[in-house]
């Protein structure tokens, strides 16, 4: 009987581990542009699950189009932003989307999205899985949350 109880305990604890489920998203937020008509940006932290995933897209009702981007300094010290087609998320990993780094450009922001609102972001993975996170909408120039 003790062996069965021990096995059940191990299974329950295993199911509660951060890797037990699929990808998790937290800390999602959107920064509005300083100039109307310019792109906004979305940020969040991805947590890998039990299986490796590849992020292939993001969508939101707040924008007509969302693109994955990365910013990095080049050899001259200038920051260069490039669009990326996908992002690998290894098992149990953590990837942060932050100002000045990986982020989602939100193009064609809809005019009725305002600071203080909450807007869903849907992340699509190559496996066919989707994860939706609720993002807080922040004023232009807001710093990392």
N, C-alpha and C positions, 0 to 999 in steps of 0.2 A: 504494500500500500504506500509506503514511503517513496518508493521508486516512482510510482505513478504520480504522486503529489509533486515530487521534484521535477518530473518531466513536464507536468502542467505548468509549474512555476516558470521553468525555462522557456516554454512556448509563449506564455503570456508576456514575460519580460522581453522576449525577442520581438513580439508583435508591437511593443511599445517603443522600440528603439527608433532613432531618427531615420534609419535606412529601411525600416520595415515596409513602409509604403512607397509610393512613387515620389516624384519630384514635389518639393514644397517651395512656396514663394512667400516671402515676408518683406515687410518694410516698403511696400510699393507706394510710390508717389510720383506725381507729374508736376513739372515746373512749367508754368506758362511763359510764353515769350515776352520780352520787354516791349516789342513792337508788334502790334496787331498784324496778322497776316504772315508772320514768320513762324517757323517750326517751334514746337515745344519739345520737351524731352521727358521720358519716363525712366525711373530708376527702381531697383528692387534687388533683393538677394535671392539667388536660386540655391536650393539644397538638393543634392543628388540623392536618389533613393537606392534601392537594391540592385537596380539595373542601370547601366549606362544609358544616357539619352542624348539626343542632339536637338537643340532648340533651332527651329527653322523659321519661326515667324511669331509675330505678336499682332493682335488687333484690339481695337477699342472703339466704342461709339464716339469718343472724344475727337477722333481724327479720321480723315478720309483714308490715310495710309500710314503705316508704321514700318520703319526700317531698323534693323539691327546695325549698330555702328560701334566703332572702337576709336578712341583717341589715344595717341602716344606721341612722345617727343621723337623727332627724327635726329639724325647726326648733328644738325646745326642747332639743336635746342628748341626748334620751332615745334609746336604741337600740330599734328596732322590728324584729321578725322577721315576714316575710311569706312565704307559700308562693308558689312560682312554677311555672307550668305547663310551661315549657320554657326552654332557654337556647341562644342562637345561638352557634356556634363558627365564626368566620370562618376562611378559609384561612390556615394558618400561624400562627394566634393561640395564645395561652396564657391559660388561665383557671384561677385558683387557688381552690380550695374550702378555706377556712381558718376557724378559730374567730373569731367576730365578723364574718364576711362570708358569702359563699356557702357552703352546707353541705348535707348530706343528713341529714334527721332520720330516725332509725331508731326506729319505733314498734313496741311489742310485742316487745321484745328477748327472744330465747329464753334460758331460764335456764342453759343449758349452755355459753354463750359466756363465756370468761374471758380476762383480760389475759394476754398472751404468746402467744396463739393467732394463727393466720393464717386469714382468712376471705375467700372470693371476693366481690367486688362486680361485678355485671353492669350495664353502662351501655347503655341502649337509645337509638337515634337515630331521628329521623323517617324517614330513608332506609331503615330496616329493619336497618341494621348494628348489631351488638352488640360491645362490647369488655369483656373481663373482666380485672379487676385483683385481685391478692391484697393484702388490707389487714391490717396488723398491728393487733391489738387492744391498746389501752392502758388503763391505770387511769383512774379518774375524776380529773378535774382536770389530766390530762396537757397539756402545752403543745404548740404546733405543732412538727411534726417537720421 
